[in-house]
Amino acid sequence: MRQLKIAAASAILVATSMFGVAHAADATAPATGPHAAMHHMRGGHGPWGLGDIRKLHDQLKLNAQQEQAWQQAVSTSKQNHDAMRKNGEQFRQMIAQAKDQPVLDLAGMRAAREKVYDQNRQLRSQTEDAWLNVYNGLNNDQKTLVSNAIKARWAKMKAWHDKAMQRRSQMHKGAPGTQPPAGQEQ
């Protein structure tokens, strides 16, 4: 019985890793590959990697029409973020139920993952359209402020990535397989 449970757990692990199921409904997944959809609008990070967009709001000094577009974009973002979280939760529940199945329906799991991906892609697109509407309503000085904030965020992300790659490179240089065993010379 224990071996059967281990085999079932292994099958789920293989299925989820093979098809990327673990990330398909996760709002914090990396921004690459087919699950980039889930990463794009997570938390208060704003569109286009902008960071906390609320900090930019006061600096923009929006007029009444721009403020209305801003509030609509904020509302759209929140609604779509909640819908994406709901999609993810429903998908995770389906995966949890699948572990009780004697034989996994990998094709069905894939179809469910693709459905969630497509729904979330549409939600992301709606959110981006709302924020593009805000951006298009800005004057050149305001657009410059937004552009500079985005570029600063990109630079910060690149610096973080470069630092992470440097740490990773250092870890691999000191990996056990690259060092001679104690007492042996090269």
Kinemage of the C-alpha trace (Angstrom):
@kinemage 1
@onewidth
@group {chain A} dominant
@subgroup {mainchain}
@vectorlist {calphas} color= white
{ca met a 1} P 0.000 0.000 0.000
{ca arg a 2} L 2.828 2.383 0.889
{ca gln a 3} L 4.543 1.672 -2.427
{ca leu a 4} L 1.284 2.460 -4.238
{ca lys a 5} L 1.060 5.831 -2.466
{ca ile a 6} L 4.686 6.576 -3.298
{ca ala a 7} L 4.077 5.600 -6.927
{ca ala a 8} L 0.990 7.830 -7.087
{ca ala a 9} L 2.877 10.748 -5.549
{ca ser a 10} L 5.730 10.192 -7.977
{ca ala a 11} L 3.327 10.157 -10.923
{ca ile a 12} L 1.812 13.454 -9.811
{ca leu a 13} L 5.237 14.963 -9.342
{ca val a 14} L 6.336 13.819 -12.791
{ca ala a 15} L 3.111 15.051 -14.390
{ca thr a 16} L 3.281 18.445 -12.762
{ca ser a 17} L 6.941 18.973 -13.534
{ca met a 18} L 6.612 17.603 -17.047
{ca phe a 19} L 3.762 19.905 -17.995
{ca gly a 20} L 4.579 22.893 -15.807
{ca val a 21} L 1.322 22.425 -13.927
{ca ala a 22} L 2.770 23.713 -10.684
{ca his a 23} L 3.362 27.117 -12.242
{ca ala a 24} L 0.388 27.290 -14.578
{ca ala a 25} L -1.924 28.792 -11.986
{ca asp a 26} L 0.635 30.429 -9.760
{ca ala a 27} L 0.550 34.202 -9.704
{ca thr a 28} L 4.209 34.324 -8.725
{ca ala a 29} L 5.619 32.235 -11.516
{ca pro a 30} L 8.631 33.532 -13.441
{ca ala a 31} L 8.049 35.900 -16.334
{ca thr a 32} L 9.293 33.505 -19.002
{ca gly a 33} L 7.812 30.653 -20.938
{ca pro a 34} L 4.151 29.725 -21.170
{ca his a 35} L 3.398 30.720 -17.591
{ca ala a 36} L 4.564 34.319 -17.948
{ca ala a 37} L 0.875 35.123 -17.929
{ca met a 38} L 0.646 34.394 -14.256
{ca his a 39} L 3.561 36.602 -13.271
{ca his a 40} L 2.716 39.763 -15.092
{ca met a 41} L 0.279 41.471 -12.735
{ca arg a 42} L 1.077 39.955 -9.387
{ca gly a 43} L 0.487 41.926 -6.238
{ca gly a 44} L 1.115 45.666 -6.377
{ca his a 45} L 3.945 45.407 -8.880
{ca gly a 46} L 2.098 47.267 -11.596
{ca pro a 47} L 2.208 46.837 -15.338
{ca trp a 48} L 5.430 46.439 -17.332
{ca gly a 49} L 7.554 45.726 -14.269
{ca leu a 50} L 6.892 49.249 -13.015
{ca gly a 51} L 6.926 48.420 -9.347
{ca asp a 52} L 4.462 49.983 -6.948
{ca ile a 53} L 2.512 52.144 -9.355
{ca arg a 54} L 0.751 53.948 -6.486
{ca lys a 55} L 4.001 55.788 -5.743
{ca leu a 56} L 3.907 57.256 -9.236
{ca his a 57} L 0.290 58.422 -8.956
{ca asp a 58} L 0.996 61.478 -6.802
{ca gln a 59} L 3.971 62.539 -8.916
{ca leu a 60} L 1.907 62.560 -12.112
{ca lys a 61} L -0.506 65.290 -10.913
{ca leu a 62} L -3.372 63.903 -12.972
{ca asn a 63} L -6.265 66.062 -14.191
{ca ala a 64} L -9.874 64.906 -13.689
{ca gln a 65} L -10.063 62.942 -16.955
{ca gln a 66} L -6.691 61.268 -16.355
{ca glu a 67} L -7.698 60.438 -12.768
{ca gln a 68} L -10.864 58.766 -14.012
{ca ala a 69} L -8.843 56.614 -16.431
{ca trp a 70} L -6.383 55.830 -13.602
{ca gln a 71} L -9.148 54.700 -11.250
{ca gln a 72} L -10.655 52.565 -14.020
{ca ala a 73} L -7.259 50.922 -14.593
{ca val a 74} L -6.839 50.284 -10.858
{ca ser a 75} L -10.321 48.745 -10.697
{ca thr a 76} L -9.680 46.599 -13.774
{ca ser a 77} L -6.336 45.466 -12.321
{ca lys a 78} L -7.910 44.427 -9.035
{ca gln a 79} L -10.829 42.611 -10.663
{ca asn a 80} L -8.603 40.761 -13.103
{ca his a 81} L -6.032 39.912 -10.427
{ca asp a 82} L -8.810 38.429 -8.279
{ca ala a 83} L -10.152 36.471 -11.276
{ca met a 84} L -6.670 35.098 -12.004
{ca arg a 85} L -6.273 34.039 -8.379
{ca lys a 86} L -9.675 32.321 -8.534
{ca asn a 87} L -8.663 30.530 -11.749
{ca gly a 88} L -5.475 29.388 -10.051
{ca glu a 89} L -7.290 28.156 -6.959
{ca gln a 90} L -9.764 26.160 -9.056
{ca phe a 91} L -6.861 24.642 -10.967
{ca arg a 92} L -5.010 23.723 -7.755
{ca gln a 93} L -8.182 22.062 -6.449
{ca met a 94} L -8.397 20.008 -9.640
{ca ile a 95} L -4.779 18.899 -9.173
{ca ala a 96} L -5.471 18.024 -5.526
{ca gln a 97} L -8.402 15.856 -6.615
{ca ala a 98} L -6.299 14.207 -9.318
{ca lys a 99} L -3.922 12.730 -6.771
{ca asp a 100} L -6.726 10.417 -5.642
{ca gln a 101} L -7.181 9.043 -9.153
{ca pro a 102} L -5.609 5.637 -9.821
{ca val a 103} L -4.660 6.724 -13.358
{ca leu a 104} L -3.939 10.339 -14.141
{ca asp a 105} L -5.571 12.003 -17.118
{ca leu a 106} L -2.511 13.932 -18.289
{ca ala a 107} L -4.266 15.153 -21.437
{ca gly a 108} L -7.129 16.478 -19.321
{ca met a 109} L -4.701 18.127 -16.927
{ca arg a 110} L -2.931 19.757 -19.834
{ca ala a 111} L -6.211 20.987 -21.313
{ca ala a 112} L -7.200 22.455 -17.937
{ca arg a 113} L -3.831 24.178 -17.621
{ca glu a 114} L -4.140 25.624 -21.121
{ca lys a 115} L -7.665 26.849 -20.349
{ca val a 116} L -6.421 28.676 -17.248
{ca tyr a 117} L -3.499 30.089 -19.228
{ca asp a 118} L -5.807 31.398 -21.971
{ca gln a 119} L -8.257 32.919 -19.483
{ca asn a 120} L -5.462 34.630 -17.593
{ca arg a 121} L -3.867 35.873 -20.817
{ca gln a 122} L -7.167 37.566 -21.716
{ca leu a 123} L -7.393 39.114 -18.248
{ca arg a 124} L -3.819 40.390 -18.529
{ca ser a 125} L -4.571 41.875 -21.914
{ca gln a 126} L -7.608 43.712 -20.504
{ca thr a 127} L -5.487 45.065 -17.668
{ca glu a 128} L -2.753 46.222 -20.024
{ca asp a 129} L -5.351 47.913 -22.234
{ca ala a 130} L -6.673 49.825 -19.220
{ca trp a 131} L -3.163 50.995 -18.290
{ca leu a 132} L -2.356 51.868 -21.909
{ca asn a 133} L -5.478 54.032 -21.873
{ca val a 134} L -4.029 55.873 -18.859
{ca tyr a 135} L -0.617 56.226 -20.510
{ca asn a 136} L -2.074 57.447 -23.795
{ca gly a 137} L -3.984 60.156 -21.915
{ca leu a 138} L -0.813 61.575 -20.330
{ca asn a 139} L 1.070 64.593 -21.611
{ca asn a 140} L 4.724 64.276 -22.679
{ca asp a 141} L 6.110 65.314 -19.280
{ca gln a 142} L 3.958 62.700 -17.539
{ca lys a 143} L 4.921 60.045 -20.097
{ca thr a 144} L 8.584 60.886 -19.503
{ca leu a 145} L 8.081 60.394 -15.751
{ca val a 146} L 6.438 56.997 -16.343
{ca ser a 147} L 9.094 55.979 -18.875
{ca asn a 148} L 11.904 56.901 -16.486
{ca ala a 149} L 10.248 54.941 -13.674
{ca ile a 150} L 9.941 51.875 -15.901
{ca lys a 151} L 13.552 52.179 -17.076
{ca ala a 152} L 14.750 52.545 -13.459
{ca arg a 153} L 12.810 49.418 -12.516
{ca trp a 154} L 14.351 47.543 -15.457
{ca ala a 155} L 17.832 48.620 -14.338
{ca lys a 156} L 17.083 47.447 -10.789
{ca met a 157} L 15.837 44.089 -12.106
{ca lys a 158} L 18.928 43.704 -14.311
{ca ala a 159} L 21.221 44.473 -11.365
{ca trp a 160} L 19.398 41.863 -9.281
{ca his a 161} L 19.667 39.336 -12.130
{ca asp a 162} L 23.372 40.041 -12.643
{ca lys a 163} L 24.017 39.621 -8.903
{ca ala a 164} L 22.049 36.361 -8.863
{ca met a 165} L 24.000 35.046 -11.846
{ca gln a 166} L 27.265 35.989 -10.156
{ca arg a 167} L 26.247 34.111 -6.988
{ca arg a 168} L 25.177 31.144 -9.099
{ca ser a 169} L 28.494 31.160 -10.932
{ca gln a 170} L 30.386 31.253 -7.636
{ca met a 171} L 28.312 28.375 -6.276
{ca his a 172} L 29.138 26.238 -9.290
{ca lys a 173} L 32.839 27.022 -9.045
{ca gly a 174} L 32.841 25.658 -5.527
{ca ala a 175} L 30.649 22.654 -6.321
{ca pro a 176} L 31.884 19.324 -4.918
{ca gly a 177} L 32.376 17.848 -8.389
{ca thr a 178} L 34.870 20.538 -9.361
{ca gln a 179} L 37.086 20.240 -6.279
{ca pro a 180} L 39.616 17.403 -5.961
{ca pro a 181} L 39.006 15.071 -3.036
{ca ala a 182} L 40.869 15.900 0.171
{ca gly a 183} L 44.481 14.771 0.126
{ca gln a 184} L 44.736 14.684 -3.683
{ca glu a 185} L 46.523 17.180 -5.816
{ca gln a 186} L 45.523 18.324 -9.251
